[in-house]
Amino acid sequence: MKVLIVFTHPGTSSFNHALLDHIETGLKQAGHKVRVKDLYKENFDPVLTGDDLAQLHNNKIPDRITKEQDQLLWADALVFIYPLWWFDRPAMLKGWFDVVLTNGLAFEYSSEGVKGLLKHKKALVIITAGGSEQYFIDNDAQQLIHRPVTDGTLSFCGIKDVSHQIYYDIANLSDIQRQKILADTTQAGREF
């Protein structure tokens, strides 16, 4: 398969970056073709401007959006890696969704409601969280972590096989725990 990884973290020495390296390695070991879209490294502009929106309403797709959509449509499957910030994805990734997943490409409205148009075979969402799993359980917040992307975006846009993996309490993990997560992430790439 052709797999697009959309990576969203500003730190090149972050644990998220290590997750990126390991999932990419596993995917390549399994024979997948992989492209990495590193939103911070590319200095992606996450703002959908009024001019962008006006052009879209006139059935003209701005060049910068076409370029992003071509990368999305190249892929058979998607992987997203990001840290949980304020119970959601980073603004950079939210902006990527706003800019790229346009009406007519990712979804459409009809008299029967919204229809998802993306034909990707599957998507994997990998999230790191600073809080402990117990914190999220105690605050009835576990669904808040993955649902904006898994259900609210990817499933909404038609991708039927969407899974997620959340790694909690990242700052307090031991080196042994981190190495196990990285090994598991490589294996997830091999089994993708």
C-alpha positions as a printed NumPy array, in Angstrom:
array([[  0.   ,   0.   ,   0.   ],
       [  0.916,   3.635,  -0.331],
       [  0.864,   5.194,   3.139],
       [  0.905,   8.896,   3.938],
       [  2.061,   9.75 ,   7.455],
       [  0.888,  13.151,   8.639],
       [  3.192,  14.119,  11.5  ],
       [  2.494,  17.08 ,  13.771],
       [  5.051,  17.968,  16.415],
       [  7.509,  20.881,  16.406],
       [ 10.304,  19.031,  18.247],
       [ 12.754,  16.975,  16.2  ],
       [ 13.996,  15.202,  19.335],
       [ 10.514,  14.511,  20.74 ],
       [  9.119,  11.088,  21.574],
       [  6.562,  11.734,  18.84 ],
       [  9.427,  11.996,  16.368],
       [ 10.762,   8.658,  17.593],
       [  7.286,   7.185,  17.019],
       [  7.405,   8.577,  13.474],
       [ 10.774,   6.941,  12.814],
       [  9.58 ,   3.585,  14.141],
       [  6.237,   3.435,  12.327],
       [  7.962,   4.472,   9.102],
       [ 10.571,   1.736,   9.558],
       [  7.92 ,  -0.908,  10.196],
       [  5.827,   0.177,   7.22 ],
       [  8.844,   0.056,   4.898],
       [  9.882,  -3.347,   6.254],
       [  6.4  ,  -4.597,   5.311],
       [  6.893,  -3.344,   1.751],
       [  4.644,  -0.284,   1.883],
       [  5.538,   2.881,  -0.013],
       [  5.702,   5.672,   2.551],
       [  5.591,   9.447,   2.368],
       [  5.936,  11.641,   5.432],
       [  4.176,  14.981,   5.668],
       [  5.844,  16.809,   8.562],
       [  3.613,  19.85 ,   8.98 ],
       [  6.017,  21.853,  11.164],
       [  9.093,  21.021,   9.093],
       [  7.218,  22.074,   5.94 ],
       [  6.044,  25.257,   7.677],
       [  2.523,  24.393,   6.573],
       [  0.112,  27.334,   6.665],
       [ -2.923,  26.01 ,   8.582],
       [ -5.154,  29.008,   7.937],
       [ -8.053,  28.59 ,   5.539],
       [ -8.334,  32.177,   4.352],
       [-11.38 ,  34.084,   3.179],
       [ -9.872,  34.086,  -0.319],
       [ -9.411,  30.293,  -0.168],
       [-13.008,  29.867,   0.886],
       [-14.311,  32.217,  -1.821],
       [-12.409,  30.28 ,  -4.481],
       [-13.719,  26.968,  -3.159],
       [-17.278,  28.321,  -3.24 ],
       [-16.682,  29.208,  -6.91 ],
       [-15.479,  25.641,  -7.633],
       [-11.846,  26.722,  -7.967],
       [ -9.32 ,  24.988,  -5.758],
       [ -6.361,  27.189,  -4.806],
       [ -2.982,  25.793,  -5.883],
       [ -1.75 ,  25.322,  -2.307],
       [ -4.829,  23.217,  -1.499],
       [ -4.524,  21.183,  -4.708],
       [ -0.919,  20.337,  -3.783],
       [ -2.015,  19.041,  -0.361],
       [ -4.971,  17.139,  -1.787],
       [ -2.751,  15.439,  -4.379],
       [ -0.6  ,  14.086,  -1.548],
       [ -3.687,  12.887,   0.328],
       [ -5.137,  11.165,  -2.741],
       [ -1.804,   9.501,  -3.581],
       [ -2.197,   7.348,  -0.466],
       [ -4.184,   4.154,   0.058],
       [ -3.898,   4.528,   3.841],
       [ -3.109,   7.222,   6.396],
       [ -1.219,   7.46 ,   9.676],
       [ -1.463,  10.489,  11.965],
       [  0.986,  11.12 ,  14.823],
       [  0.514,  14.008,  17.222],
       [  0.526,  15.05 ,  20.881],
       [ -2.693,  15.752,  22.729],
       [ -2.86 ,  19.493,  23.396],
       [ -5.872,  20.88 ,  25.279],
       [ -7.832,  17.636,  24.743],
       [ -7.435,  17.877,  20.975],
       [ -4.986,  17.742,  18.098],
       [ -2.523,  20.615,  17.672],
       [ -3.89 ,  23.626,  15.796],
       [ -1.479,  22.903,  12.937],
       [ -3.157,  19.53 ,  12.293],
       [ -6.659,  20.939,  12.742],
       [ -5.748,  23.548,  10.145],
       [ -4.477,  20.858,   7.772],
       [ -7.865,  19.155,   7.991],
       [ -9.637,  22.509,   7.441],
       [ -7.541,  23.287,   4.358],
       [ -7.337,  19.838,   2.752],
       [-10.611,  18.041,   3.469],
       [-12.858,  20.176,   1.321],
       [-16.469,  19.727,   0.297],
       [-16.496,  17.712,  -2.924],
       [-13.213,  15.942,  -2.181],
       [-13.602,  14.534,   1.334],
       [-17.373,  14.784,   1.776],
       [-20.502,  16.086,   0.118],
       [-23.932,  17.244,   1.204],
       [-27.088,  15.869,  -0.334],
       [-30.782,  15.698,   0.491],
       [-29.967,  12.448,   2.327],
       [-27.32 ,  14.071,   4.517],
       [-23.541,  14.065,   4.508],
       [-21.645,  11.431,   2.56 ],
       [-17.942,  10.713,   3.116],
       [-15.97 ,  10.51 ,  -0.125],
       [-12.481,   9.394,   0.905],
       [-11.634,   5.889,  -0.331],
       [ -8.59 ,   5.184,   1.853],
       [ -8.494,   1.572,   3.032],
       [ -7.57 ,   2.439,   6.591],
       [ -6.169,   5.012,   8.977],
       [ -4.195,   4.788,  12.211],
       [ -4.116,   7.648,  14.714],
       [ -1.219,   7.646,  17.21 ],
       [ -1.549,  10.11 ,  20.092],
       [  0.721,  10.932,  23.014],
       [ -0.76 ,  12.396,  26.203],
       [  0.948,  13.994,  29.169],
       [ -1.701,  12.923,  31.65 ],
       [ -2.076,   9.464,  33.082],
       [ -4.699,   7.081,  31.749],
       [ -6.326,   7.142,  35.196],
       [ -6.72 ,  10.917,  34.966],
       [ -8.699,  10.55 ,  31.748],
       [-10.762,   7.698,  33.193],
       [-11.533,   9.647,  36.386],
       [-12.63 ,  12.666,  34.347],
       [-14.655,  10.629,  31.866],
       [-12.465,  12.087,  29.129],
       [-11.087,   9.069,  27.256],
       [-13.463,   9.543,  24.324],
       [-12.394,  13.186,  24.03 ],
       [ -8.87 ,  12.15 ,  23.13 ],
       [ -9.359,  10.333,  19.843],
       [-12.913,  11.086,  18.692],
       [-12.289,  14.501,  17.084],
       [ -9.964,  12.836,  14.571],
       [-11.159,   9.222,  14.406],
       [-14.919,   9.821,  14.297],
       [-15.351,  13.548,  13.786],
       [-12.986,  13.779,  10.831],
       [-11.775,  10.517,   9.285],
       [-14.908,   8.38 ,   9.659],
       [-17.054,  11.395,   8.735],
       [-15.056,  11.645,   5.491],
       [-15.677,   8.008,   4.582],
       [-12.713,   6.059,   5.945],
       [-14.321,   2.987,   7.478],
       [-11.303,   1.312,   9.125],
       [ -9.957,   3.873,  11.601],
       [ -8.031,   2.749,  14.665],
       [ -6.123,   4.626,  17.332],
       [ -3.352,   4.118,  19.843],
       [ -2.923,   6.451,  22.81 ],
       [  0.245,   6.543,  24.9  ],
       [ -0.352,   8.136,  28.306],
       [  1.929,   9.827,  30.844],
       [  4.702,  10.215,  28.284],
       [  6.906,  12.502,  30.393],
       [  7.055,   9.966,  33.229],
       [  7.754,   6.761,  31.304],
       [ 10.949,   4.857,  31.988],
       [ 13.428,   4.162,  29.203],
       [ 12.302,   0.533,  29.228],
       [  8.652,   1.582,  28.784],
       [  9.596,   3.942,  25.965],
       [ 11.615,   1.257,  24.184],
       [  8.666,  -1.153,  24.416],
       [  6.326,   1.437,  22.907],
       [  8.787,   2.084,  20.083],
       [  9.185,  -1.643,  19.405],
       [  5.396,  -2.03 ,  19.409],
       [  5.125,   0.89 ,  16.98 ],
       [  7.614,  -0.702,  14.578],
       [  5.582,  -3.908,  14.773],
       [  2.362,  -1.969,  14.129],
       [  3.956,  -0.687,  10.94 ],
       [  4.916,  -4.226,   9.894],
       [  1.349,  -5.43 ,  10.527],
       [ -0.423,  -2.414,   9.027]])
